[in-house]
Amino acid sequence: MAAQCCCRKAPGAEAAPARPPPEPPPALDVASASSAQLFRLRHLQLGLELRPGARELAGCLVLELCARRPAPRALVLDAHPALRLHSAAFRRAPAATPCAFAFPAPGPGPPPPPLPAFAEAPGSEPACRPLAFRSDPFTDYGSSLTVTLPPELPAHQPFQVVLRYTSTDAPAIWWLDPELTYGNAKPFVFTQGHSVCNRSFFPCFDTPAVKSTYSAVVKAPSGVQVLMSATRSTYVEEEGVYHFHMEHPVPAYLVALVAGDLKPADIGPRSRVWAEPCLLPTATSKLSGVVEQWLSAAERLYGPYMWGRYDIVFLPPSFPIVAMENPCLTFIISSILESDEFLVIDVIHEVAHSWFGNAVTNATWEEMWLSEGLATYAQRRITTETYGAAFTCLETAFRLDALHRQMRLLGEDSPVSKLQVKLEPGVNPSHLMNLFTYEKGYCFVYYLSQLCGDPKRFDDFLRAYVEKYKFTSVVAQDLLDSFLSFFPELKEQSVDCRAGLEFERWLNATGPPLAEPDLSQGSSLTRPVEALFQLWTAGPLDQAAASASAADISKWRTFQTALFLDRLLDGCPLPQEVVTSLSKCYSSLLDSMNAEIRIRWLQIVVRNDYYPDLHRVRRFLESQVSRMYTVPLYEDLCTGALKSFALEVFYQTQGRLHPNLRRTIQQILSQGLGPSTEPGDTPALLLGEEAPSGTLSLRDVNVSA
């Protein structure tokens, strides 16, 4: 398949595209060891063989590059100790990009058949020159790979570097034995690249500032379906390989792969769900028709959907976060299927990322709010269009409650509460994923929408912003300059417009948002929650119990019940007589609700050492193998008198847990606090800071990327 630059003409065009003007070098990224500023990445091509028996991926990577200035001495890529490079070679870029993929054999046993070559004419592959290479330490989440280049390499002339490697025990690649799937029949594997894990999947410029098109050929065991985040895919049955091509430039972290016993079902004219066969009917029934409504609403607001298809793949509960916005193919944890409202919000959030995050990307991890804050704003505009303002205000109130909880824990002077966070060398950018990124970022975007005085005009601005910057990476100044250009009347209001409009304070001040949205349109849903909470915490206990039957929470929305329970959790420990009365009123009812509700009630049980309901905690942990429904409970259990109970349950259930989750819980049990911050995990603590036990858990962090 031909390597093409990002500005290529549509297929079938006769004339070759004119060479684009030189692009500015990408922004510096302290989390990348690469020499990305010295090169332009035109295309990357992967040849992959999945070897689940050895938990190994064999790869051949072809990078098509141009040097930005003459005679660069070396190419430096982000890599990882889990990635073992076998060879490096140089060649002049041909008109097409052939590569015969021949992989080193795995450890013991006979080698698998070689992956077939691309369908190119015999003898078309240009001669390769071997290159020297070395690997050096960089941080605890990666290493640097230095490849020596031929001398006197001209500027702006395309060339290729071919790397052959194997990757084992990589943070980006999650191998699941059949027992960890729903069907228990076939092995399963998925990748998770955000933020800096894909350097263990393939050597790359692992920074959001660099984007390129990519293609891939993947060989997998017979009967295993392979999917990737690509605009085109085909399966060549006689060769037993899958071919993928992403025609739009994407950063390295959005190159994603999943393979397993997956079956498809159409849910709309441009969408389908993929899931294990036993889950497919449920996934189809919950999403059929509605995804197209969400896409259409987003298009009315922000312009055409540019990725072709929007498919969703449901992953086993071992998936370490809730959802990931991989272009064309959203990854989402199957555990969320039982919580309808959370499913709706999480998928709409990933839909919004198609415009904000995937098309227009933050150039550095220090400004992650440019993706997450804008996507959260767009998500709420989409939900307002499809479900009304009251539901949107309820969900917003629920999330802002969690933001204030995090604020009380960390303190108003915490550096991670800034929108523009200073990322220190060696700190994993994943540790910056917190509610400030989402909710303070959202509040700032909402503030901008209020400055212009009309949400519809602000929608028009965001549409123009996406059109201007699509398929590029931006910094905050790009957004703000575009905003003031679109609304010149705001620029004229102040001589020092940025100070007058408080942009600087929003971006660099610690603490809560400078302003929050008016949520009065949701009062019909939030007022009953507040009233019932006040009854249980401020009024006479007998009156609260009597009023409980009148306030029938079985008819509440999920976010109402979750908000009520979260506020009770904030007040823990509660008086024992209150917990006893709450249990009598609600325990059996809550036990029949979805996992998002049940885990909150069980955290109340644990934080108050309420032994009569401890059997429900045991039953829940015996049935759950997902990080988001196990780690918070184990954290709470290990802070008080229930640690021996936690040990007992863990030893009975650990065989059903993914090794990564097992290690995390072992760490909690051994230390009595703190979730893991190993690469690939969603951190519950920020920047490696340890919080007091039982005060901050995964439920306080929006773990949809």
TITIVO-478607 format. One record per residue: residue in one letter; x, y negated, z negated of N, C-alpha, C in turn. Coordinates in steps of 0.2 Angstrom, whole numbers, plus 5000, padded with zeros to 4 digits. Atoms other than C-alpha are relative to their C-alpha. Layout:
BEGIN
aXYZXYZXYZ ...
# end
This chain:
BEGIN
m500450065000500050005000500449945000 a499650064999500749835005500049964994 a500050055006501349724991499849935003 q500350064998500449554993500149954995 c500050065005500649384985499349984998 c500650025002499249304976499649965005 c500450044995498749194990499950035007 r500149974994498549325003499349995003 k500650014997497149315016499650064999 a500449945001495649435015500250055005 p499949944995495849605023499749995007 g500250004993495749605041500249935004 a499750064997496449425044500650015004 e499549994995497549415059500649964998 a499450045001498749275054500350014993 a499649995007500049295040499949934996 p500150065004499749175026500649955000 a499450055001500849015025500350014993 r499749995007502149025011499749954996 p500250055005501448934996500549964997 p499550045003502348794988500350034994 p499749965006503548844974499549984994 e500450015006502548874958500549984994 p499650025006503148794942500250064996 p499849945004504048924930499550004995 p500549995005502948994917500249974993 a499850035007502848924899500450054996 l499649965004504148984887499550044995 d500449965004503449124876500550044995 v499649985005504349164860499950084999 a500249925001503549344860500350045005 s499849974994504349384876500850005001 a499250004999506249434879500249995007 s499950004993506049424897500349945003 s499750054996506849314910499549975005 a500550024995505149264918500049945003 q499950074997505649084920500450005007 l499550004994506949134933499750045006 f500349964995505749244944499349985001 r500850004998504049244953499950075001 l500249934999503249414951499450005005 r500550004994502249444968499550054999 h500549945001501549614964500450054996 l499749945004501849764953499650065002 q500349944998501549944958500250064996 l499849945005501450094946499850075004 g500149934999501550274950500050044993 l500149975007500950374934499850075001 e500249935001500850554929499850004993 l500249995007499850594913500250074998 r499849945003500550734903499850014993 p500350005007499350754888500350064996 g499749945004500150924883500749974996 a499450035002501850824880499949944997 r500150075002500950664875500549955003 e499550044997502050584888499749985007 l500250034993501750474903500749995004 a499450014996503050474917499849955006 g500150054996503150324928500549985005 c499650034995503850244943499749935001 l500250075000503750054943500449965006 v499750044995504049944958499849924999 l500250075001504149754955500349965006 e499850054994504149634970500149934997 l499850075003505049474965500349955005 c499650054997505749314971500449964995 a499650045005507149224962499849935001 r500150075000506749044958500649965002 r499450034998508548994961500550055002 p499549954997510049074970500450044994 a499549965004511049214962499950014993 p500149985007510249264946500450064998 r499549945002511449384937499650064998 a500349945003510149494929499249995000 l500750005002508249534927499950034993 v500149985007507749544909499250015000 l500749985001506049634906499950024992 d500249975007505049674890499950075001 a500149935000505149854885499950024993 h500149975007505049964870500450064999 p499649945001506050104862499750065002 a500449944998504650224866500150015007 l499949994993505050194884500750015002 r499349984998506550284891500150005008 l499950014992507250224908500550055002 h499549954997508050354919500449975006 s499650034994508550244934499749935002 a500250064998508550074941500349995007 a499750014993508750024960499749945003 f500250064996508649874971499950025007 r500150004992507949854989499749945002 r500350064996507449725001499350025000 a500749995000505549705001499850025007 p500249994994504849795016499349975002 a500750024999503249745025499550034996 a500449965005502349875015500450024995 t499649985006502849944999499950084998 p500049935001503150135000500450024994 c499649985006503850224985499850084999 a500149935001504050414984500150014993 f499949995007503650454966500250074998 a499749945003504750594959500249994993 f499950015007504750604941500450054996 p499649955003505950684929499550044996 a500549955003505250844922500049984992 p500050005007504650844904500450054996 g499649955004505450934890500050075002 p500049934998505251114889499550025005 g500549974995504351224902500149975007 p499950024993504251204920499749935002 p500250074998504051034928499350005004 p500650004996502350984935500149985007 p499850024993502150964953500149925001 p499850074999502850794959499449965002 l500550044997501650654962500149985007 p499950014992501350634981500249925001 a499850064998502050484990499449965002 f500550044997501050334996500050025007 a500149984993500350365013500349955005 e499650054996501750275023500350055005 a499649964995502650325039500650034998 p499449975002504050445037500649965001 g499350044999505750365035499949924999 s500150075001504950195031500349974994 e499850035006505650175014500749985001 p499450024999507150065014500550034995 a499449975004508850115006500049964993 c499950035007508950084987500750004998 r499450015003510450024978500050014993 p500049995007510750094961500249934996 l499950065004510749954947500250024993 a499949995007511549954930499549974996 f500550035005510449924915500250024993 r499949985008510449924896499449974997 s500650015005509149914882500349974994 d499750035006509449794867499449994996 p500550025005508449764851499749935001 f500350065000507249624851499649984994 t500450015006505849634838499850074998 d500349935002504949774829499550025004 y500549984996503649774842500350015008 g499749994994504849784857500749995001 s499350004999506549784865500149965007 s499950034994507349694880500450055005 l499749964995507849784896500349965005 t499650044996509249704906500250045006 v499849974994509449754924500549955004 t499550044996511049694933499849995007 l500250014993510549614950500650005005 p499550014995511649614966500249935000 p499850074999512749454968499749975006 e500250044994512249314979499350015003 l500749994998510449354979499649935002 p500350064998509549214989499449984996 a500650025003508149114981499450005005 h500650004996506349134987499950055005 q500149944996506649294996499850064996 p500349945004505649444991500550065000 f499649945001506549594984499650044995 q500449965005506049744974500550034995 v499749965005506649824958499650074999 v500349935001506250014956500250034994 l499849975006506250084939499650074999 r500449945002505850264934500150014993 y500050005007505450304916499550054997 t500549975003504550404904499849974993 s500250035006503550344889499750054995 t500249955005503250444873499849964993 d500250035006502350394857500049925000 a500050084999502050214864499449974996 p500550035003501050094854499449985005 a500550014995500050054870499650065002 i500349944997499650234874499750044995 w500449965005498350324863499850075003 w500249934998498350514866499550034995 l500549975004496850604859499950075002 d500149934999496750794857499250015001 p500749994999495050864862499550004994 e500450015006494450874844499849934998 l500150075002494550684843499549975005 t500550034995493250664857499350034998 y500749985002491350694856499950075003 g500249934997491350844868500550054998 n499549965003492850924860500350055006 a499949964994493250994878500749985003 k499450024996494650894886500449944997 p499650055003496050784881499849935003 f500250074998495850594882500649954998 v499450055001497050444884499749945002 f500250064998496750264884500649954998 t499550055002497950104884499749944997 q500250065003497749954874500649955000 g499450044999498949814879500049934996 h500050065004498349664869500350004993 s499750064996499349564864500750025003 v499349994997501149634867500150085000 c499849935000500949824868500150035006 n499949974994500949854886500850005002 r499349994999502849834886500350074998 s499849935001502850014880499650045005 f500349974995501750064894500450005007 f499550014994502849994908500449944999 p499650065001504349874908499649945004 c500350054997503649704912500249934997 f500050075003503549514909499450004996 d500649995004502449544894499849934997 t500250075003501849364892499349985004 p500650024996500049294897500249945005 a499950054996500949154906500250025007 v499849974993501449274921499450045002 k500649964997500049344932500350035007 s499949984993500149454947499550055002 t500449954998499149574957500450074999 y499749945002499449764954499750055004 s500349944997499149934962500350064996 a499849955004499350104955499850075003 v500249934999499350294959500150044994 v500049975006498950404945499850085001 k500149934999499050594944499850034993 a500349975007498050684929499950075001 p500249935000497650864924499350005004 s500649984997496250944934499449994996 g500650015003494550884929499949944995 v500050065004495050724920499949945005 q500250064996494250564927500549954997 v499650065001495450414928499749945002 l500250074999494950234927500549954999 m499550055001495950074928499649935001 s500350074999495549884927500249975006 a499950024993495549864946499449995004 t500650024996494449794959499850055005 r500149954996494649944970500350074998 s499749935003494850134966499750055005 t500249944996494850294976500350064997 y499749945002495150474973500150045006 v499849954994496050584986500050074997 e500149935003495450754982500650055002 e499549964998496750844993500649994996 e499450015003498150764984499950004992 g500150005007497350764967500249944996 v499850065003497750584964499549945000 y500450065000496850414960500449945002 h499750064998497250254969499649944997 f500350065003496950084961500349945003 h499750074998497149904967499649944997 m500350065002496849744958500249945004 e499850054995496749604971500149934997 h499950075004496749454958500650014995 p499450005005498249404948499850014993 v500249995007498149464930500650014996 p499449995004499349464915500150074998 a499849935001500249624910499550034995 y500449975005499149644895499350025002 l500749984997497549664906500150065005 v500049944996498249814915499950064995 a500349955005497249954907499950075004 l500149934997497050144910499650044994 v500349955005495850274902499950065004 a500149944996495650454907499750054995 g500449955004494550594900499450035003 d500649974997492950684902499549955000 l500450064999492050534908499550015006 k500550004994490450524919499649945000 p500350074999489650374927499250005000 a500750014999487850304927499949935002 d500150074998487350154937499549964995 i500550045004486450014926499849945003 g500250074997486349874938500350015007 p499750004993486849824956500750005001 r499350014999488649794952500350034993 s499749985007488849884935499850084999 r500149935003488950064928500350014994 v499749985006489350144912500350065001 w499649945001490650274909500050034993 a500049975007490550394894500050075001 e500049935000490750564889499350035001 p500749984998489250674895499549994994 c500450005005488450684878499749934998 l500250075001488450494876499749965005 l500250044994487950444893499349985000 p500750025000486050444891499949944995 t500150055005486150334875500349935003 a499750064998487350214883499649975006 t500450024994486250204899499449974998 s500650035002484650174890500149934996 k499950065004485350034879500349945005 l499750064996486249934894499650005007 s500350004994485149974909499649945002 g500350064998484649814918500249944996 v499850065004485249694904500749975002 v499450024999487049684909500049955006 e500150044994486449614926499749934998 q500350065002485449484917500549964997 w499550045003486949434907500549975005 l499650034995488049414922499749955004 s500350064997486749314931499949944996 a500050065004486549194917500749974999 a499350035000488449174916500149975007 e499950034993488449144935499749935000 r500450075000487149004933500449954996 l499750055004488148924920500749985002 y499350014998489948944926500350025006 g499749994993490048994944500050085001 p500049934998490149164953500550044996 y499649955003490749314945500550035005 m499549994995492449344954500350075000 w499649935001492949524949499750065004 g500349944997491749624960499550044996 r500449965005491149754948500149984993 y500050005007490749744930499850074997 d500249945002490849914923500250014992 i499949995008490949974904500250074999 v499849945002491850124898499950014992 f500149995007491350194880500650054998 l499549975002492850254871499950044993 p500149965007492950384856500149954995 p499950045006492950314839500749984998 s499350015002494850314838500249935003 f499850064997494850154849500149954994 p499850035006495750034837499649934999 i500450075001494649874840499350025003 v500749994998492849854845499950005007 a500050014993493049794863500649965003 m499450044996494349734876499749995007 e500350034994493949624891500450025006 n499649984994494949724904499649985006 p500450024995494449654920499750065004 c500449954996493149754930499850064996 l500149945004493149884916500149984993 t500050025007492649824898500150074996 f499949945005493349954885499549984994 i500450025006492149964870499950074996 i500049945005492050084855499350035000 s500749965000490650214856499649994994 s500450015007490250184837499549955000 i500450065000489450024841499350015003 l500649994997488050104851499450004995 e500550005004487050124836499749944997 s500150075003487049944831499849955006 d500250034994486049864845500249935001 e499950075000486249684841500849985001 f499350005000488149704838500250025007 l499849984993488249794855499949945005 v500250054995487349654864500549945000 i499650065000488449514857500750025002 d499449984998490049614859500150015008 v499949994992489749654878499949935003 i500150074997489149474881500749964999 h499450035002490749414873500550025006 e499549984995491749524885499849985007 v500350034994490649464900500349935000 a499850075000491149284895500850005002 h499350004998492949334896500250005007 s499850004993492849364914500149935003 w499950074998492849174916500649974995 f499650035005493749124900500550054997 g499649955003495249234896500350045006 n499849964994495349344912500249955006 a499950044994495149214926500549944998 v499550055002495949064916500250034993 t499749975005497149124903500449964996 n499550045004498049044888500750025002 a499349984998499849034893500550024995 t499649985006500549064876499550034995 w500449985006499849164861499949954995 e500150055005500049014851499349965001 e500750034999498448944859499550055003 m500449944998497449104860499349974999 w500750035000495848994856499849985007 l500250024993495948934874499650065003 s500449944998495249114878499550014995 e500549975005494349164862499549954998 g500550055001493548994858499649995005 l500450014994492948964875499650065002 a500449944999492349144877499450004995 t500650005005491349124861499549955001 y500450054998490648964867499550025005 a500449974995490149044883499550054998 q500449955002489449194875499449974997 r500650035004488249084864499649965005 r500450034995487748994879499650055004 i500349954997487349154888499450034996 t500549975004486349224873499449954999 t500650045000485349064872499650005006 e500450004994484849074890499650075000 t500349944999484349254888499650024994 y500449985006483749274870499849944995 g500250055003483449104864500449974995 a499550045005484248974852499950034993 a500149975007483549054836500550064999 f499549945001484549214839500749985000 t499350025000486049124844500249974994 c499850035006486049014829500150054994 l499949955006485849164817500650045001 e499349974999487349254825500549954998 t499550055001488349094824500049994992 a500050015008487849074805500350064997 f499749945003488349254802500849995001 r499350004999490049224810500449944996 l499750055004490349054802500150014992 d500049975007489949134785500750034999 a499349965001491449254788500649955001 l499450055000492549104793500149974994 h499950035006492249014777500250054995 r499749955004492549174768500850015000 q499350004999494249184776500349944998 m499750065002494549004772500150004993 r499949995007494249034754500550044998 l499449955002495449174753500749975002 l499350024998496849094763500249934997 g499950075002496648914757500049955006 e500150044994496348764767500749975003 d499350024997498248734770500350055003 s499749944996498548904778500249985007 p499850024993499548874794499650045005 v500449964995498549014802499349975002 s500650034999497048904801500049945005 k499950054994497748784815499850045006 l500149984994497148804832500650015004 q499449994997498848784839500550024994 v499649975005499848904828500750005002 k499349994999501748904827500250074999 l499849935000502249084832500850004998 e499350005002503949114823500350065004 p499749944996505149234832500050064995 g500049935004504949414827499350014998 v500749985002503049394822499650025006 n500549974995501849504832499449955001 p500550054998500649384841499350034998 s500649975002499249514837499849974993 h500250025007499349444819499649935000 l500350065000498649284825499250015002 m500749994998496949364830499650004993 n500450015006495849294816499449965002 l500650044999494249204814500149935002 f499850074997495049034817500050005007 t500050004993495449084834499350005004 y500750004997493649124838499649944998 e500650055002492549014827500249934999 k499850075000493648864824500149985007 g499950014993494048874842499349985003 y500750014998492148884846499849934998 c500350065002491748734835500449945003 f499750064996493048624844499750005007 v500350004993492348674861499349974999 y500750035001490548634854500149934999 y499950085001491248464848500149975007 l499950034993491848434866499349995003 s500650004997490148474872499549954998 q500450055003489348354860500249935002 l499750064998490548214865499749985007 c500250024993489848214883499249995000 g500750025001488048214876499550045003 d500549964996487248344887500350075001 p499749934999487648534886500050025007 k500049984993487148554904500649975004 r499450034997488448424910500750044998 f499449975002489748514899500050075004 d500049944996489248674908500349995007 d499750024994489648584924500749995000 f499350015001491348534917500350075000 l499749935001491748714912500050045007 r500049974994491248774929500549975005 a499450044996492448644938500750024997 y499349985003493848694925500250075002 v499949944997493648874930500250005007 e499950014993493648834948500749985001 k499350035000495248734946500550044998 y499549975003496248844936499950085000 k500049935000495649024940500650035003 f499449964999496949154941500749974998 t499450035003498149044932500050004993 s500050005007498749024914500149924998 v500150075002498448854905500249994993 v499950035006498948754890499449964998 a500650045002497748654879500049935004 q500050064996498348494888499650005006 d500449994994497648564904499349994999 l500750005001495948584897499849934998 l500250065003495948414888500049955006 d500050054995496548314903499550015005 s500649984996495248404914499449974997 f500650035004493948354901499949935001 l500150075000494348174901500049975007 s500150024993494448164920499350015002 f500749994998492748244922499549954996 f500450055003492048124909500449934999 p499650065001492947954912499849954995 e500350045005491747864901500350014993 l499749985007492547954886500749975000 k499350025000494247904891500149934999 e500050075000493747724892499849974993 q500350025007493047724874500549984995 s499450015005494747714866500649995004 v499350014997496447644871500450064998 d499649945002497247784861499450065000 c500649955000495947914867500050064996 r499949945003496648064860499949994992 a500150015007496747994843499349984998 g500750025001495047914845499550065000 l500549944999494248074850500350064996 e499849955006495248174836500250075003 f499749944997495948304848500650024996 e499449985003497548304839499850034993 r500249975006496748334822499750075001 w500349944999495648474829500650065001 l499549954998497248564836500550024995 n499549995004498448544823499949994992 a500250005007497548514806499950074997 t500249945003497448654794499349994997 g500750015003495748694786499550025004 p500649984997493948724791499949955006 p500250054995493248644807499849934998 l500250075002493048454807499349995001 a500850005000491248484812499850075002 e500349944998490048624814499449995004 p500650014996488548654826499449994995 d500650015003486848604821499650075001 l500349945000486048774817499250004998 s500750015002484248714813499550045004 q500549964995483448804828500050074997 g500149935002483848964819499750014993 s500250005007483048914802499550064999 s500649955001481549034805500350074999 l499749945002482849174804500550004994 t499550005005484149114792499649984993 r500450025006482849034779499850064996 p500249945005482149204773500650034997 v499449975003483949264771500249964994 e499850045005484449124760499550004994 a500549995005482849134750500050064996 l499949945003483049314746500650014996 f499450005003484849294742500049964993 q500050045006484449154729499650044995 l500449965005483049264721500550054997 w499649945003484349404718500649974996 t499450025003485749294712499949944995 a500150065004484949134704499350014996 g500750005003483149184699500050064995 p500149945004482449304686500050075004 l499949944997482849484690499350035001 d500749974999481049544688499649975006 q500350044994480449404700500350035007 a499749984994481749464713499850075002 a500249934998481249644712499350005002 a500750014997479449594714499949975007 s500050034993479849484729500350045005 a499749964995480849614737499550045005 s500449964996479349714743499649955005 a500350054996478549554750500549985006 a499550024995480249514760500250075003 d499949934997480149674771500649995004 i499450004996481949684777500050055005 s500049954995481549834787499849975007 k500250044994480749704800500549955002 w499550054999482249594799500550025006 r499549984995483549584813500650024997 t499349985003485249664810500449954997 f499650055002486149504809499749974993 q500350035007484849444795500250044994 t499949965005485149594785500850004998 a499350005001487049594788500249934996 l499950075003487049404783499950014992 f500250005007486149444767500550044996 l499649965003487249584762500749974999 d499350045000488849484766500049954994 r500050055005488249354754500050034993 l500049975007487949474740500750034999 l499349985000489749544744500449954997 d499650065002490449374742499949994992 g500150015007489749374724500250054996 c499849945004490449544719500649984995 p500449955003490649604705499349964998 l500750035002488749574702499850034993 p500249975006487949604685499750075001 q500249934999487649794683499250015001 e500749994999485749774681499849975007 v500250024994485649674697500250065006 v499949954995486549814707499550064999 t500549955001485449944699499349985003 s500750024997483849844704500150005008 l499950004992484549814722500050075002 s500049934998484850004723499350035001 k500749985000483150044718499549975006 c500450034995482449924730500250015008 y499750004993483549944746500450065002 s499549954998484750094745499750055005 s500249954996483650224753499849975007 l500150044994483050094766500649995004 l499450024997484750034770500450075003 d499649944998485450214771499750035007 s500349974993484250244787500249955005 m499850054995484950084796500750025003 n499449984997486450074807500649994996 a499450005004488250084802500249934998 e499850075002488549894802499649984993 i500450015006487149884788500350044995 r499949955005487650044779500749984997 i499350015003489549994777499949944995 r500050065005489049824769499750024993 w500249985007487949904756500450054996 l499549955004489250044752500549964998 q499450045003490549904750499749974993 i500350035006489349824737500050064994 v500049945004489150004729500850004997 v499449985002491050024728500349944996 r499750065004491549844722499749994993 n500350005006490349864708500050074996 d499949935004490850044703499350034999 y500649985001489050094705499950085002 y500049934999489150284703499450045003 p500649974997487350334707500050005007 d500050004993487650294725500650025003 l499449984997489350354727500050065005 h500149944995488750514736499949975007 r500250034993488150394750500749985003 v499450024998489950334751500450065003 r499749944997490650504753499750035006 r500349984994489350554766500249965006 f499850044995489750404776500750015002 l499349984998491650434776500150065003 e500049934997491350614780499850005007 s500350004993490350564796500449955004 q499750054996491450414802500850015001 v499349994998493150424811500249945003 s499850064997493250244817500349954994 r499650055005494450114809499549954997 m500450055002493149984808499550024994 y500449975005492050094797500350044994 t499749975006493350174786500549964996 v499550045004494750054782499749954995 p500350055006493649924773499850044994 l500249975006492950054762500650034996 y499449985003494650134758500349944996 e499750065004495349964754499649984994 d500350015006493949934742500050054995 l499949945005494050104734500650004996 c499449995003495850084730500249944996 t499850065004495749914721499750014993 g500350005007494849984705500050074998 a500049945004494350144696499850065005 l500249954995493850244712500550025004 k499549984996495550274719500050085001 s499949925000495550464714499450035005 f500549984995493850474723500249995007 a499750024993494650394739500550065002 l499549954998496050524738499750065002 e500449944999494850664737499650015006 v500450004994493750614751500550005006 f499550004995495350574762500350075001 y499649944999496150744759499550055003 q500549964997494450824764499949985008 t500250024994494250724780500649985005 q499450034996496050674786500150045007 g499949964994496050814799499649985006 r500550024995494650734809500249935002 l499950074998495550564810500650005005 h499450014996496750494823500649994996 p499450015004498550504817500249934998 n499850075002498750314818499549974994 l500550015005497150294807500250034994 r499849975005497750424796500649974996 r499450035003499450334793499749944996 t500350065003498450174789499750014994 i500449985006497350254776500550024995 q499549975005498850344768500449944997 q499650065002499750174767499549964995 i500550035005498150104758500050044994 l500049965006498150244746500650004996 s499450015004499950234742500249944997 q499850065002500050054740499449974996 g500650035004498250024733499749945004 l500250064996498049884746500350005007 g499750024994498349814763499950055006 p500049964994497949884781500750005003 s499450004996499349934793500049945005 t499950054995500049804804500550035006 e499649974995500949924816499749985007 p500250034994500949874834499450055003 g500649974997499249914843499450004995 d500550005005498249904827499749935000 t500350075001497049754824500149994992 p499850015007497749674808499549974996 a500550045004496649624794500349954996 l499650055003498049524786500349965005 l499750044995498749374795500749984999 l499350025000500549344799500450044995 g499749965004500949484788499949984992 e500150025007500349394772499550054997 e500449955004499649514759499549964996 a500550045004497949454752499850044994 p500349965006497149504735499650065003 s500349944998496449674737499249994999 g500750015000494549684741499749945002 t500350064998494349514747500049985007 l500050014993494749524765500150075004 s500049934997494449674776499949995008 l500250014993494149714794499349975002 r500750034998492349664793500049925000 d500050075000492949484791500449985006 v499650024994493949484807499650035006 n500449984994493049484824500550045004 v499549964997493949634832499850025007 s500150004993493249614849500649955003 a499450044998494749544859499749955005 
# end
